[in-house]
């Protein structure tokens, strides 16, 4: 999984909502709305006021949804 490795190198173990919004090219508000409406298909942890997303799970989700070719 080169994609997962490169994401780990760039973002570390967790991504915040700004990182995820930038990666998915959506507004942060869109992600907040999906979280509040329980429609976000990604696992997350709330740490204080911050939402954190495991980078490995985000990579798996993107590989599955985008069906990236193996490199």
Phi and psi in degrees as GROMACS dihedral restraints (atoms count N, CA, C in turn):
[ dihedral_restraints ]
;  ai    aj    ak    al  type     phi  dphi    fc
    3     4     5     6     1   -65.2    20    10
    4     5     6     7     1   -35.8    20    10
    6     7     8     9     1   -62.0    20    10
    7     8     9    10     1   -46.8    20    10
    9    10    11    12     1   -62.5    20    10
   10    11    12    13     1   -42.6    20    10
   12    13    14    15     1   -62.9    20    10
   13    14    15    16     1   -44.4    20    10
   15    16    17    18     1   -66.6    20    10
   16    17    18    19     1   -34.8    20    10
   18    19    20    21     1   -68.5    20    10
   19    20    21    22     1   -40.4    20    10
   21    22    23    24     1   -60.8    20    10
   22    23    24    25     1   -41.1    20    10
   24    25    26    27     1   -64.1    20    10
   25    26    27    28     1   -38.4    20    10
   27    28    29    30     1   -79.7    20    10
   28    29    30    31     1   -42.8    20    10
   30    31    32    33     1  -107.2    20    10
   31    32    33    34     1   -16.0    20    10
   33    34    35    36     1    84.1    20    10
   34    35    36    37     1  -160.8    20    10
   36    37    38    39     1   -70.1    20    10
   37    38    39    40     1   -34.3    20    10
   39    40    41    42     1  -129.2    20    10
   40    41    42    43     1   148.4    20    10
   42    43    44    45     1  -110.7    20    10
   43    44    45    46     1   144.9    20    10
   45    46    47    48     1   -91.9    20    10
   46    47    48    49     1   179.1    20    10
   48    49    50    51     1   -66.6    20    10
   49    50    51    52     1   -32.1    20    10
   51    52    53    54     1   -66.9    20    10
   52    53    54    55     1   -40.9    20    10
   54    55    56    57     1   -62.2    20    10
   55    56    57    58     1   -46.0    20    10
   57    58    59    60     1   -65.1    20    10
   58    59    60    61     1   -42.7    20    10
   60    61    62    63     1   -62.2    20    10
   61    62    63    64     1   -41.8    20    10
   63    64    65    66     1   -65.2    20    10
   64    65    66    67     1   -43.4    20    10
   66    67    68    69     1   -63.8    20    10
   67    68    69    70     1   -41.9    20    10
   69    70    71    72     1   -87.4    20    10
   70    71    72    73     1    -5.7    20    10
   72    73    74    75     1    57.5    20    10
   73    74    75    76     1    48.7    20    10
   75    76    77    78     1  -130.1    20    10
   76    77    78    79     1   166.2    20    10
   78    79    80    81     1   -77.1    20    10
   79    80    81    82     1   151.3    20    10
   81    82    83    84     1   -59.8    20    10
   82    83    84    85     1   -35.2    20    10
   84    85    86    87     1   -58.6    20    10
   85    86    87    88     1   -38.2    20    10
   87    88    89    90     1   -60.7    20    10
   88    89    90    91     1   -44.2    20    10
   90    91    92    93     1   -66.9    20    10
   91    92    93    94     1   -42.5    20    10
   93    94    95    96     1   -59.1    20    10
   94    95    96    97     1   -43.6    20    10
   96    97    98    99     1   -62.0    20    10
   97    98    99   100     1   -41.3    20    10
   99   100   101   102     1   -65.4    20    10
  100   101   102   103     1   -37.2    20    10
  102   103   104   105     1   -64.4    20    10
  103   104   105   106     1   -49.5    20    10
  105   106   107   108     1   -65.0    20    10
  106   107   108   109     1   -32.9    20    10
  108   109   110   111     1   -89.1    20    10
  109   110   111   112     1     4.2    20    10
  111   112   113   114     1    56.5    20    10
  112   113   114   115     1    41.4    20    10
  114   115   116   117     1  -115.1    20    10
  115   116   117   118     1     2.2    20    10
  117   118   119   120     1   -80.2    20    10
  118   119   120   121     1   125.9    20    10
  120   121   122   123     1   -86.7    20    10
  121   122   123   124     1    14.4    20    10
  123   124   125   126     1  -113.9    20    10
  124   125   126   127     1   142.3    20    10
  126   127   128   129     1   -72.7    20    10
  127   128   129   130     1   148.8    20    10
  129   130   131   132     1  -149.9    20    10
  130   131   132   133     1   163.6    20    10
  132   133   134   135     1  -125.9    20    10
  133   134   135   136     1   138.3    20    10
  135   136   137   138     1   -99.7    20    10
  136   137   138   139     1   121.0    20    10
  138   139   140   141     1  -117.2    20    10
  139   140   141   142     1   100.0    20    10
  141   142   143   144     1    66.9    20    10
  142   143   144   145     1  -121.0    20    10
  144   145   146   147     1   -97.4    20    10
  145   146   147   148     1    -0.4    20    10
  147   148   149   150     1   -97.3    20    10
  148   149   150   151     1   143.1    20    10
  150   151   152   153     1  -102.1    20    10
  151   152   153   154     1   129.1    20    10
  153   154   155   156     1  -119.4    20    10
  154   155   156   157     1   138.3    20    10
  156   157   158   159     1  -119.1    20    10
  157   158   159   160     1   126.2    20    10
  159   160   161   162     1   -61.4    20    10
  160   161   162   163     1   122.5    20    10
  162   163   164   165     1   -58.2    20    10
  163   164   165   166     1   -39.5    20    10
  165   166   167   168     1   -62.9    20    10
  166   167   168   169     1   -39.2    20    10
  168   169   170   171     1   -70.7    20    10
  169   170   171   172     1   -36.4    20    10
  171   172   173   174     1   -63.4    20    10
  172   173   174   175     1   -43.1    20    10
  174   175   176   177     1   -61.7    20    10
  175   176   177   178     1   -43.9    20    10
  177   178   179   180     1   -61.1    20    10
  178   179   180   181     1   -43.9    20    10
  180   181   182   183     1   -61.5    20    10
  181   182   183   184     1   -46.8    20    10
  183   184   185   186     1   -65.8    20    10
  184   185   186   187     1   -39.4    20    10
  186   187   188   189     1   -62.7    20    10
  187   188   189   190     1   -40.6    20    10
  189   190   191   192     1   -68.9    20    10
  190   191   192   193     1   -47.0    20    10
  192   193   194   195     1   -73.0    20    10
  193   194   195   196     1   -37.0    20    10
  195   196   197   198     1   -91.5    20    10
  196   197   198   199     1   -14.2    20    10
  198   199   200   201     1    50.0    20    10
  199   200   201   202     1    59.5    20    10
  201   202   203   204     1   -68.5    20    10
  202   203   204   205     1   142.5    20    10
  204   205   206   207     1   -70.3    20    10
  205   206   207   208     1   148.8    20    10
  207   208   209   210     1   -68.0    20    10
  208   209   210   211     1   137.7    20    10
